[in-house]
Amino acid sequence: MKKIIRTSFTQIFGTTNELLTKENPDMNQVRTNIQVLEQKMKNNSQLNQRYLNLLFDQDPEDVDFDSEMAKMDEDMCKFSALKMKVETQVNLSVLKYSQIEFRKFGSDIRD
């Protein structure tokens, strides 16, 4: 089950990253993917906690805790970096389209 969730996370992560490389990405799709990834991270976190509990019950010499923790940390770092990238891109697009043009004042009182 753990492998299935990680594979799904990796696929959606790759798709979202690919969308962001386009000149005009579909930001609705990007936001949707981020929400799905957030849910997958929550599910993965719960599953990882159960998995670690099972590992603690085993003989410590048979389990490589470092590699398991490294995989978990890697997914969290990837997700955080992607989320910041999306937030930056959203902020840039808002700045790009939010320029206001003021009316120029003529010497007429009605202006």
For each residue, the residues with C-beta under 8 A, 3 or more apart:
1: 4 5 47
2: 5 6 44 47 48 51
3: 6 7
4: 1 7 8
5: 1 2 8 9 40 43 44 47
6: 2 3 9 10 44 71 75
7: 3 4 10 11
8: 4 5 11 12 40
9: 5 6 12 13 37 40 41 44 75
10: 6 7 13 14
11: 7 8 14 15
12: 8 9 15 16 33 36 37 40
13: 9 10 16 17 37 78 79 82
14: 10 11 17 18
15: 11 12 18 19 33
16: 12 13 19 20 30 33 34 37 82 86
17: 13 14 20 21 82
18: 14 15 21 22
19: 15 16 22 25 26 29 30 33
20: 16 17 25 30 85 86 89
21: 17 18 25
22: 18 19 25
23:
24:
25: 19 20 21 22 29 30 89
26: 19 29 30
27: 30 31 89 90 93
28: 31 32
29: 19 25 26 32 33
30: 16 19 20 25 26 27 33 34 86 89
31: 27 28 34 35 86
32: 28 29 35 36
33: 12 15 16 19 29 30 36 37
34: 16 30 31 37 38 82 83 86
35: 31 32 38 39
36: 12 32 33 39 40
37: 9 12 13 16 33 34 40 41 79 82
38: 34 35 41 42 79
39: 35 36 42 43
40: 5 8 9 12 36 37 43 44
41: 9 37 38 44 45 75 76 79
42: 38 39 45 46
43: 5 39 40 46 47
44: 2 5 6 9 40 41 47 48 72 75
45: 41 42 48 49
46: 42 43 49 50
47: 1 2 5 43 44 50 51
48: 2 44 45 51 52 68 72
49: 45 46 52 53
50: 46 47 53 54
51: 2 47 48 54 55 68
52: 48 49 55 56 65 68
53: 49 50 56 57
54: 50 51 57 58
55: 51 52 58 63 65 68
56: 52 53
57: 53 54
58: 54 55 62 63
59: 62 63
60: 63 65
61:
62: 58 59
63: 55 58 59 60 68
64: 67 68
65: 52 55 60 68 69
66: 69 70
67: 64 70 71
68: 48 51 52 55 63 64 65 71 72
69: 65 66 72 73
70: 66 67 73 74
71: 6 67 68 74 75
72: 44 48 68 69 75 76
73: 69 70 76 77
74: 70 71 77 78
75: 6 9 41 44 71 72 78 79
76: 41 72 73 79 80
77: 73 74 80 81
78: 13 74 75 81 82
79: 13 37 38 41 75 76 82 83
80: 76 77 83 84
81: 77 78 84 85
82: 13 16 17 34 37 78 79 85 86
83: 34 79 80 86 87
84: 80 81 87 88
85: 20 81 82 88 89
86: 16 20 30 31 34 82 83 89 90
87: 83 84 90 91
88: 84 85 91 92
89: 20 25 27 30 85 86 92 93
90: 27 86 87 93 94
91: 87 88 94 95
92: 88 89 95 96
93: 27 89 90 96 97
94: 90 91 97 98
95: 91 92 98
96: 92 93 99
97: 93 94
98: 94 95
99: 96
100:
101:
102:
103: 111
104:
105: 111
106: 111
107: 111
108: 111
109:
110:
111: 103 105 106 107 108
